[in-house]
Amino acid sequence: MTDATQAPRAVTSIADPGPLGLGAFALTTFVLSVFNAGLIGTGEGVVLGLALAYGGIAQFAAGMWEFVKGNTFGAVAFASYGAFWVSFWWLLNHVPADTKGRDLTHGIAV
């Protein structure tokens, strides 16, 4: 018998999405930093592919699974970082034609 005053329990039949979110955040950030430091010259394709698929989509999915698990902090953190990586990928793949000089790189640095 359940008490009507009890809060509903979060679904716990799925695995912990935290490792996926943390792994996506760590690897994507590390590869972008290594590329920006000039330690690898593989090009933007590797960084942007990783940013979209692993840093963006996988991390956003981890955030949604955190909502299902009832972990609000993890959900907001992973969904926000995932959305950032998707927007970063979009920005670099759709550079405005009227971008002057180094305005884009200075804007990203800020």
N, C-alpha and C positions, 0 to 999 in steps of 0.2 A: 504494500500500500504506500503510495507516495503522498507527501504533504504538499498542498497547493502553494505553500509559502516558500518552498525550496526553489532555488534557482536551477534552471535546466543545466544538466551536465554537458560538458564539451565532448564531442566525439573523440574517442581514444583508440579507434580501431585502425588508425593509419600510423605509419612509422613517423618518427621525429624528423621534421623537415629542416631542423636547424643545421645539421652538417652540410646539407646541400646548399643552403643559403650562405653559410660561412665559406664553404669551398669555392663557390662561384664568386663571392666578393674577393677572397684572397687571391685566387689565380688571375682574375681579370685585372685587378689593381696592380698586381706584381708584373704581369706582362706589359701593361700600358706603361708602367714606370720604367721598366727595362728598355722599352722602345724609345721613350722620351729621353732617357739618359744616353741613347746612342750606343748601347751595348750590343744590340742586335740590329741587323739591317734587313729583316724579313719583309718589311713594308707594312703598310696600313691594313692590307687584306687580312693578315693574321690577327691583328689587334681588333679590327672592326668586326670580323666574324665572331671572335670570342666575346666581344662586348655585346653583340646582339643575341647570340644563342645562349651562352652560359651566364654571362653577367646580367643580361637583360631578362630573357624569357624564363630561364631556369630559376633565377633568383626571385623573379616576380611570382612564379608558381610556388616557390617555397613560402613566400609571404602569404599567399592565399591559403596554403595548407596550415600555416600557423594560425590563421583566423579560425579554421575548422577545429584546430586543437584547443582553441581558447587562449592562446598566447598573444595578447594584443601588442606587446612591445616587439616581439619577433615579427609579427605580421606587418606592423608599420615600418620597421627597419628594413626588412627584406623587400617588401613591395616598393618602398621608396627608392632604395638602391637599384632595384630592377628597372623601375621606370626611368631613373637617371641614365642607366646604361643604354636603354633603348633610345632615349632622346639624344644621347651622345652619338650613338651610331647614326641616327637620322641627321643630326647636324653636320657631321663630317661627310656623309654621302650626298647631302643636298645643300652644298655651300651656295649661298646667294651669289648671283652673278656680279652684283655691284660691290662685293667685298673689296676694300682698298688695302693694299699692302699687307701688313701683318695684323690687321684689325681682328680677324678671326682667331688667330693664335693668342693674341693679347686678351681677347674676350674669354677664351677657354681658360687661360691662366688665372684670370680673376675668379 
